Amino acid sequence: MDLTLALAEKIGSFSLLILLGFLAVRSGLMSYESSRALSRFGLYILTPCAMLDAFQYEFEAAKLQGMGLSMLACLIAAAVFALLTGLGKRLFHLNTIERLSLEYPNAGNLMIPLVAGSMGSEWVIYLCPCFFLFNLFMFTHGQSAMQGKRGFHLDMLLKNAVVMAMFLGLLFFLLDWQLPGLLGETVHSLADMMGPTFMFTVGMILGHANLRQVFAQRRAWGICAGRLLLYPAVTMLVLRLCPLQDLHPQATQILAIVCLAAGAPVAVTVTQFAQMYREEGEAIQASALNILSTVLCLATMPGVAWLYQRLFS
């Protein structure tokens, strides 16, 4: 199936899940506090299972080479993001929340089920390098920026259950181990729950949010336009100019995953760090950017896929 159409179909399903979550809170059927439990369930159980499940394949050198290509492309994307953000800081006087919201996409919660649903679960393995790199940068550069300090903080990254699950999955892949029968089936089933749970939770959060506060900020729309449209478009142009398509037989599909991740909404971690280290007003701004970009990406992601296919066909 055409990637644009496959994404549109999956995003349509996600949109209905968001609507259901929104209505569940607005009608009083469920409370906003329930979304916190679902968020923890997703973060500590579903997402680690999705990471483990991504590596449940027999070892193939081609898959390992494909992950290397994904990591290289993601490093190029991160460099593009940093350059664009530096330029934006000069031109538009971006604050810390805005800069980190532009630089760090949600390469995990949203992208894992989106890639699995539109391309097939066997392609999620090529998303893992993007997830790891953006988390590495977020828990080092991002955390330092939020604290107003210089330096690196690898300790929080090493305590991240999702990153640890990815390392364990990679180890299993390199040793050519797969989880046995019942255990493997359970992990796979939990991984399949990640997308619906995440999108339903987004709807619950939106149902509790002050919609005027989320949608009425003109500057927020500009930041979202950068995160969802400008950054992936420039990333695609740069990757198209790089001689990467000859490095792997499936390079076109692998680079598509990186470009889709480049157009993902603002990372949830930006909001989490803002709540931990910044003032209340900045935490509210980070939350609004996260919610707005997640809703808008349902419209922009098929466009990103369409542009990619035009450039790389």
Residue, then its C-alpha position, 0 to 999 in steps of 0.5 A: m500500500d502507498l505509504t501516504l495512504a497507509l499513514a492516513e488510514k492509521i492516523g484516522s484510527f488514531s484520531l477516533l481514539i483521541l476523540l473517544g478519550f476526549l469524550a470520556v473525560r468531557s462526559g464524566l465517564m472517566s476522570y483526568e486522574s485515570s490518564r496518569a495511570l494509563s501514562r505510567f502503564g504505557l511508559y513502564i510496561l507497553t513501551p518497553c514491551a514494544m522495544l523488546d518486540a521490535f528485536q524479536y527476529e532472527f539475526e541478519a547482517a542486513k538488519l544490523q547494517g540497516m540500523g547503522l544507516s538509520m543511526l547515521a541518518c538520524l545523526i544528520a537529522a539531529a545536526v539539521f535540527a540544531l542548526l535550524t534551532g540556532l538560526g531560529k533563536r537568533l531570528f525569533h528569540l526562542n526561549t528554552i522551551e521553544r528550542l527544545s520543543l523544536e529539536y526533540p521529536n516524539a520518536g517513541n510513543l507515537m512513532i512506534p505504533l505508527v510505523a508498525g501500523s503503516m509499514g509493518s512491525e518488522w520495520v520498527i527495528y529501524l526506528c530504535p536508533c532514532f529513539f535511542l539517539f534523541n533520548l540520549f541527547m534529551f537526557t544530556h543536552g536537553q536536561s542541562a538546558m532545562q536546568g540552565k547548566r552545562g554538562f551531561h547527565l547519563d544517570m537518568l538515561l541509564k535508569n530509563a526502562v525503555v532504553m534498557a529494554m532496547f539494549l536488552g532487545l538488541l542483545f537478544f537480536l545479536l545473540d539470535w535469541q527470541l523470547p519463547g512461546l507464551l512470553g513472546e506472545t505476551v510481549h507482542s500483545l502488550a506492544d500492540m496495545m501501545g498505540p491505542t493506549f497512547m492516543f486514548t490518553v492524549g484524548m483524555i489529556l485534551g479533554h481536561a485541558n483548557l482548549r483556548q490556552v492550547f489553541a489560541q497561542r499564535r506563537a505555539w502554532g509557529i513552533c508547531a509549524g517548524r516541528l511538524l513541517l519545516y524541520p522534516a522538509v529540510t531534513m529530507l532535502v539534506l538526506r536526499l543530497c547525501p549518498l545514502q540510498d546506495l548503502h542498503p537494499q532497503a535504504t528508501q524505506i529506512l530513510a522514510i522512517v527517519c524522515l517520519a520521525a523528524g516530523a513527529p510532534v514535540a517529545v513528551t520529555v520536554t513537558q516532563f523536564a519543564q515540570m521538574y526544572r522550570e517555572e509553572g508558566e513554562a511547564i504550561q507552555a511545554s504542555a500546550l506545545n506537546i498537545l497542539s503538535t500531537v493533534l496537528c501531526l495527525a494532519t501533517m504526517p501524511g503530507v510528510a510521507w507524500l513529500y518524501q515519496r516525491l523526493f525519493s521516488 
